[in-house]
Amino acid sequence: MPWDTARTKQLLLDAAVEEFAEHGPHGARVARIATRAGVNKERIYQYFGSKEQLFGSVLEAELAKLAAAVPMTVEQAADLGDYAGRVYDYHSAHPHFLRLLAWEGLQCADGAPEGVAAESERAAHYAEKVAAVSSAQRAGVLTDEVDAARLMYAVLALVNTWFTLPQVVRLLLAATPDNRPGTDREALVLLAGRLTRR
């Protein structure tokens, strides 16, 4: 029976997602990834070159999933509250994703581009979002008090901190009487909408 390279690569990527999310690129262990995948660790080096390159491949794959799951057209950019809600839903269902981004951010905390996976593709992806927001600003739907890039960043930051700073969310909301399921999402959608509309 011939070796199924595509399947083996996918098993390694799937195992690596969890390992990198838990331990980061420095704390992750190739042996644990191989064990989780049920594959000889030499395949990691054969298919990905190094642990660092595997981390980059994991990020690229996960970023592609997010981009496909939560698109933003020019029409959708007119309602950044709805967009924030859709991103919130994605992160709720895929909590590992922001952990991976946080680990990447810690690697390049000084702003240096080293360690940024698929940088040119990501920059192009973000440029499309910024262009959509800019179009909505020109149409008079979104505020133009700040430029489109910073407005887009503010929305993403608002969403992402619900997941990357859970301790702050818990401490701030501990005394809040309304902790029904969905309340956080509702508040986020409302805030993002009001902050961005003209």
C-alpha positions, 0 to 999 in steps of 0.5 A: 500500500503506498504511503498517503503523504497528504493524510500524514501531513494533515495528521501532523498539522492537526496534532501540531495545532493542539501542541502549539496552542498549549505550549507555544512554538518554543515549548512544543515538542516534536515527539509529542506532535508525532505521538499525537499524530501516530506518525514517526517524528522524522516525517515532520522534518521530511514534510515541514523542515523544522518545528518552526516551519511546522508552526508557520504551516499550522498558522497558515492553515488556521488563518485560511480556515478563519478567512473562509469561515468569516469573510467580509465583503464590501456590503458586510463591512457596512455592519462591523457589529455583525462582523464582530459577532461572526468573528466572536462565534468563530473564536468561541468554536475554535479557541485554539486559534487566538492562542496560536496568534498570541504565541506568534505575537510573543515571538515577534513582540518587538515588531520585527517580521521574523516569525510571521507566517505567510506575511504577504498573504496575510497583509493582502487579506487585511488590505482587502478588509481595510478596502471594504471598510474604506468603501463603507466610510466613503459611502457614509455608513461607517465613521471616518473619524479614524482611518479604515485600517485603525477602525478594522484593528479596533474591531478585531482587538475588541473581539479578540480580547474577550478570548485572550484576556479571559481573566480580565473579563471574569474580574470585570464581569464578576459583579454583573447581574446579567450573565445570561448565555449570549450576553457577551456576544450581544454586548460586543455586537452592540459596542462594535456597531455603535463605535463604528457607525457614522 
